[in-house]
Amino acid sequence: MNRPTSAPITYRPATTTDIAAEHRVFSNAEGDLLRRHGFAWSDPPLDAVAPTLGHLLDHDPGRCFVAETGGEIVGFTAAFVRGDRWFLAALFVDPATQGRGIGRTLFGLAFEGAPRRRITITDSIQPVSNALYGRHGLLPATPMLGFVGTGVQPAAVAGLENVTVADETLAALDEQAYGFDRAADHMFWARQALRTAWSREGQPVAVSYAWPSGRIGPILGLDGASAADALRMELRANPTGWIEIPGTSWALVEAALAARMRLDAPPGLLLLGDGQQAPTSLAISSYFLF
Ligand SMILES: CC(C)(COP(=O)(O)OP(=O)(O)OC[C@H]1O[C@@H](n2cnc3c(N)ncnc32)[C@H](O)[C@@H]1OP(=O)(O)O)[C@@H](O)C(=O)NCCC(=O)NCCS
């Protein structure tokens, strides 16, 4: 759609009634970016995105905004704060209105008063967002590697048992894998995905989630080796599953490659601020929720 470049842009807090429009903007913006670079893209169904956008609005309504012109939503952003961390979950502007300062303004709204420790995940092929975030101290720390299973089933991991997980265990795994508390997100993930806790010699060592879509993640390990063992067990149950792993989670990357998973393209980038360490025992839940 061609809009007059002089049409005023207005900004307001997002509400749940905006979710369908946010899904449209996301599909248009991400699809345009990937197709321009020759990568395949198909719009996700609204149902695949709406629960996550709703979860962000439920917990951090003060960090979710939309941009409108002529009564139509043309951009949106969402971020969350957990403890002393700020995570930018989404920033998308419709291709027809890009390059007019909408992305910069939306970013500023979600960023205002953010705690010092900041995190986001970007597309590596997107110079605009990577430069915008870089100017706010968010710098690339490691690639985000997508892997797709090819049907190879790893051998069972000896000594790893499936157990019931206690809240304290989840908190300890959060601290080790993410570096901050994800209690609110575990409740969200567990409503839709199958959560499995793994123990060795009676000690819980990892938690993993398996989704009806085939996604595996997040996987949180007390250490990289335990997270990798959890991935092997998830791939035994679903050898064509798919997962996104920070490049610094070496044991998980090695396990994915050993299981003959295919590396998906293009990679993402994990951006960190304030000297934070990149994760070593984590596979993420999604680009929207880290
Ligand atoms: C990334 C996106 C949100 C930016 O929104 P936008 O409204 O087009 O961007 P803006 O007009 O606000 O410009 C942002 C800044 O990037 C700068 N910029 C543009 N290209 C740049 C480049 N190659 N290198 C450095 N800076 C660049 C602009 O000059 C501007 O900075 P300024 O305001 O200080 O001049 C939007 O382009 C988009 O949705 N893209 C597709 C989806 C996507 O990649 N989303 C981000 C997911 S991480």
The ligand as a MOL file (V3000), in Angstrom:
LIG
                    3D

  0  0  0     0  0            999 V3000
M  V30 BEGIN CTAB
M  V30 COUNTS 48 50 0 0 0
M  V30 BEGIN ATOM
M  V30 1 C 14.4420 -2.7290 11.6010 0
M  V30 2 C 13.1990 -1.8480 11.5590 0
M  V30 3 C 12.3200 -2.1360 12.7630 0
M  V30 4 C 13.6730 -0.3900 11.6260 0
M  V30 5 O 12.5410 0.4730 11.5480 0
M  V30 6 P 12.5210 1.7510 10.5440 0
M  V30 7 O 11.3490 2.5370 10.9080 0
M  V30 8 O 12.6480 1.2500 9.1610 0
M  V30 9 O 13.8850 2.4630 10.9590 0
M  V30 10 P 14.1640 3.9990 11.2340 0
M  V30 11 O 13.6290 4.8140 10.0700 0
M  V30 12 O 13.6720 4.3730 12.5770 0
M  V30 13 O 15.7620 4.0150 11.1750 0
M  V30 14 C 16.5360 3.4390 12.1890 0
M  V30 15 C 17.9550 3.9560 12.1860 0
M  V30 16 O 18.8110 3.0470 11.4540 0
M  V30 17 C 19.7010 3.8270 10.6390 0
M  V30 18 N 20.1950 2.9850 9.5540 0
M  V30 19 C 19.5410 2.5930 8.4380 0
M  V30 20 N 20.3510 1.7870 7.7130 0
M  V30 21 C 21.5130 1.6820 8.3850 0
M  V30 22 C 22.7300 0.9880 8.1510 0
M  V30 23 N 22.9220 0.2270 7.0770 0
M  V30 24 N 23.7260 1.1100 9.0830 0
M  V30 25 C 23.5550 1.8770 10.1660 0
M  V30 26 N 22.4110 2.5370 10.4430 0
M  V30 27 C 21.4000 2.4380 9.5480 0
M  V30 28 C 18.8160 4.9860 10.2270 0
M  V30 29 O 19.5900 6.0560 9.7450 0
M  V30 30 C 18.1330 5.3180 11.5350 0
M  V30 31 O 18.9780 6.0230 12.4020 0
M  V30 32 P 18.7740 7.5910 12.6750 0
M  V30 33 O 17.3550 7.7470 13.0770 0
M  V30 34 O 19.7270 7.8940 13.7510 0
M  V30 35 O 19.0900 8.2370 11.3540 0
M  V30 36 C 12.3810 -2.0560 10.2490 0
M  V30 37 O 13.2080 -1.7010 9.1690 0
M  V30 38 C 11.8840 -3.4690 10.0750 0
M  V30 39 O 10.8360 -3.8340 10.5700 0
M  V30 40 N 12.6370 -4.3000 9.3250 0
M  V30 41 C 12.2450 -5.6530 9.0090 0
M  V30 42 C 12.0920 -6.5400 10.2340 0
M  V30 43 C 13.2690 -6.4720 11.1630 0
M  V30 44 O 14.3940 -6.6700 10.7430 0
M  V30 45 N 12.9970 -6.1800 12.4300 0
M  V30 46 C 14.0190 -6.1490 13.4340 0
M  V30 47 C 14.1130 -7.4800 14.0730 0
M  V30 48 S 15.5550 -7.5550 15.0400 0
M  V30 END ATOM
M  V30 BEGIN BOND
M  V30 1 1 1 2
M  V30 2 1 2 3
M  V30 3 1 2 4
M  V30 4 1 2 36
M  V30 5 1 4 5
M  V30 6 1 5 6
M  V30 7 2 6 7
M  V30 8 1 6 8
M  V30 9 1 6 9
M  V30 10 1 9 10
M  V30 11 2 10 11
M  V30 12 1 10 12
M  V30 13 1 10 13
M  V30 14 1 13 14
M  V30 15 1 14 15
M  V30 16 1 15 16
M  V30 17 1 15 30
M  V30 18 1 16 17
M  V30 19 1 17 18
M  V30 20 1 17 28
M  V30 21 1 18 19
M  V30 22 1 18 27
M  V30 23 2 19 20
M  V30 24 1 20 21
M  V30 25 1 21 22
M  V30 26 2 21 27
M  V30 27 1 22 23
M  V30 28 2 22 24
M  V30 29 1 24 25
M  V30 30 2 25 26
M  V30 31 1 26 27
M  V30 32 1 28 29
M  V30 33 1 28 30
M  V30 34 1 30 31
M  V30 35 1 31 32
M  V30 36 2 32 33
M  V30 37 1 32 34
M  V30 38 1 32 35
M  V30 39 1 36 37
M  V30 40 1 36 38
M  V30 41 2 38 39
M  V30 42 1 38 40
M  V30 43 1 40 41
M  V30 44 1 41 42
M  V30 45 1 42 43
M  V30 46 2 43 44
M  V30 47 1 43 45
M  V30 48 1 45 46
M  V30 49 1 46 47
M  V30 50 1 47 48
M  V30 END BOND
M  V30 END CTAB
M  END
